[in-house]
């Protein structure tokens, strides 16, 4: 398929996914008054990717001459990290501070899978890396929206996953397996844009010990897989969609959700960690590393907007030449540029773990 259009993305959400919003089952997330805003916001990612002005940044051409989304390429060096950062910043400027959603968290999870799988393979002789590569090519070929699904409900945080007393499903876990795959049960919460993704990459959210080995699991599934239910957070755009007073915030909505896995089957080729408990923390840490860089990327456009608003307010009040106002605006600009410089430095001075990879 290569690159998808915004409409193709929206049409792909009309499947058998089970989504609830404010206590009611959502028949179609694309037409729902709240989730529809979320879906249309994610569709902007696809719209910008097809714009000739941004095509060279957002896309790459393979050996057959087909164009694909560049974010699905593995991050091998500083240039790749800077490019990913630039893509996030372009989207954030167009979306007035929002970093985009169709692939924002999922790409960082995919990078974490890549590194985590290689570490396991190197030490244990497994072959998770080929599964990750096949999955990466599947996402690339179909230009799918993918979300990271990591934060467990946790329950009593003073207790380890296997020691929870009310029940054992506060952390997602393997409850059964056979030659075809595994069955998982539990829940992940605060999952950004889960209701508007095509795929979810599920990662452990902490280190595990041997007693917790059933909780050491990483995999990927389509959002409409049987047994998955998404309960979106109860949020509304500003002032009940008051577009006159709140033209920006009333027209956008970024949904997060509780994702319940009720005995969900995961086929073997979609499993990237299965009870290798010593490696669970590698997936968690590597996702955090990549996602912090991604999050820093859109903070700079947000700061640009805030500095611009401050300057505009000063002008509206006739104070744009007042020395004390200019001094404060200068400090705001210094802060913004400092954030940008540190983010770029993190990419340029990144470390390649060659002995491990």
Secondary structure, DSSP 4 states (H G I P E B T S, - for coil): --SPPHHHHHHHT-SS-EEEETTEE-S-TTTSTTHHHHHHHHHHHHHHHT-TTTHHHHEEE-TTS-EEEGGGS---SHHHHHHHHHHHHHHHHHTTT---SSSHHHHHHHHHHHHHHHHHHHHH---HHHHHHHHHHHHHHHT--EEEE--B--SSTTS-GGG-SS-S-SS-EEEEEETTEEEEEEEEEEEETGGG-SEEEE--SS---GGGGGG-EEEEEETT-TTEEEEE-----GGGT-TTT-TTGGG----EEEEEEEEEEEEGGGEEEES-GGGHHHHHHHHHHHHHHHHHHHHHHHHHHHHHHHHHHHHHTT-TT-HHHHHHHHHHHHHHHHHHHHHHHHHHT----TTT-
